[in-house]
Amino acid sequence: MARLGPGVRYHVRELVDRAARQSPARLALGVFGTVIAVITLLLYAPWATVSGEQAPFADALFTATSATTVTGLVTVPTGEYWSTWGLVVILVAIKIGGLGVMTLASLLGLAVSRRLGLTQRLLVSSETKFTRLGEVGSLVNTVIITSTAFEVAIALVLLPRFHMYDESWGEAAWHAIFYGVSSFNSAGFVPTPEGLFPYASDWWVLMPIIVGVFVGSLGFPVILNVAGSLRRPGRWNLHSKLTLTTSVALVVFGSLIVAAFEWTNPDTFGGLGPSATALASLFAGVMPRSGGFTTFDIAEMHEGTWLLMDALMFVGGGSASTAGGIKVTTLAVMLLAIVAEARGDKDVEAYGRRIPREALQVAIAVSFISATFVLVASLLLLAITGEALDVILFETISAFATCGLSTGITMDMPDAGKYVLTVLMFIGRTGTMTLAAALALRNRRRVIRLPEERPIIG
């Protein structure tokens, strides 16, 4: 194949630069789709499976999308079906999806050319919600170092414990690394057939995973802001304060309600002691942040627990994080607006700051459109599968929120249902981010404003 000449390469680069300047979010979607296509081809190879047979295309595409969007839903048992090569491909996809495609591409560009061009700065800015283009280069390095440091720390804590479970040092290291990457990136993939079920009462194994999922779901803007002023919380910005406060509140609320619903359920928490119940409740309260791990069969939980998890998964984690959902700051802004309206306040305020009305408009738009995606996908899956609404809604929200918790129906879905969830995972990881970026960047100024008239609401 002939190499492209300098003139062709120049025109291609110009097209990419123009696309990045005009719509970085759209270009990001294209690159994200390309990465999924490459991962699909790698998983489609015969040597990616334990049996040595080529995986069905629907399963290869679904797994590639689930890994790259750091979701965790599966159509085949990960630890049993995929070979070591397939698991490595999945782990690489998780790492790429967790870092962000644009962040990784910019890192490679920085390594090759020793500089970041305007295109790469715009792309990273759109992906990480970082607006100071001059500091994007240092941000990319910081993101890579921070995420890798957390993953290594989790792996080092898990390594000796896995070795105590009669695993060789090599096997324990592989499992520790896999869980370190999968937990911090909120992926929910497990490298063994039994997953985390054998460790349901083991604080040593589950607490690092809980911490990894929670910290990863906060988002790099929060992690970097808090780390820069760790001993001076008063200097944290409003976004960090809202994210931390809302995230902690949701974890506490979710853990307590799950414990209340499942306390006497013999198939979940019923046979556990106080310590194991506390751990299982905390684990179940954190995982809807988009973690996707589980220590019990979700199908055995009460329907009330499913409904609670539906709500928690739909909210998800922090902005510019590895988590999905509408994001906790979206929920926080809408709740603050409700409180302000109830008090008769003209402005929405929090922590000594006034939140602009445009932020509330974006929050409402993201929430409404996200709910519409879930509604449409649920209707399609109801028609395709014939399953009950409660399990369809759970699976749909889990896919859209890139969470990965499942009642078990995904594996039994026909290919049409798998394709619906595949599209939903892609939209959930990229669509709402793109929408929010587009709405936030759009600022149409009008010379003439129409007369105001208030309709009757409520």
C-alpha angles and dihedrals in degrees: 000000000000118000119245114258123238091258094054092046090050093053092046090051091049091051091051092047091050091049091049093050094046098041118358090173093058092049089049090055091053093050091046090053091049092054090051090051092052093048089048091055091049092051091044090064115103093238091060091076131066092233093052091234123123112264117238109267093238091056094045092050093044093050093045091051093044092051097043092046088045091234108132102212111137137192093196129036103269100211094045104037106041123066124227088270090052092049091050090051090050091049091051090049090052091051092049093046093047095050092043124250094251093049091053093045091051091050090054090047090050091051093051103040100023089230142069118234125215091262094058092044091053092049095049090045092054092048100044098033088236111147104185100089093187091065098044093099093059089042092058092053091046093050092051094046094044097048094044092048092054092047092050092046092053091047093050091052093048097043100078092041094054088048089056088059090069094267119141116246091253093050092044091050092051093050092044093052092046093051091043092056095037095050100045090047091047090235102139095208117142125202097213132062094240094046115189096333094105090055098051092126099031110110092185092061102035102042095063088049091048091050092046094052093045096048093043091051092056093071132235094271089060095041093051094043094049093043090052092054102023095147095040108059089169089072095055112113124246094258092056093048094049093046095049095043095047094042094052091045092051093048092050093044094045094047093050095047093046089050091050093050097042102034094103098029105120091203094057125012099356098095097041129104123237095269094047091045091052090050093046091048093050091047092050090047094053100041096070085064080086097279096121098196120128137187095195137045105271089206089066094056122101119267089243089060089051091053091050091049090048089060095044093047092048090057093045123170140309129317117270089016134120089259127094134211129084088303130247095260089058089056092043094052092049092048091049089050090052091050091048091050092048090051093045092242117156094210132052107232138179134169093356094309133106115230112220118241090239089067090056091049091052091047092052093046094049092047095048096046092045090053089049092054090051091047095050093045091048091052091050093048092047089056094043101044107024089220124146119276096244095059093039091052091048093051093044095051090044090055095044093046089047088233104131101211110138141186088213102259096110093076091055097047121116116247092263090060091047090054091051091053090044091057090044092053090050092049092045093054098041112009102070091041090053092046093049091048092049093049093045094049095047111093110163113188118209126198093203122046120198122238114276121244125168118221121213109267126188 
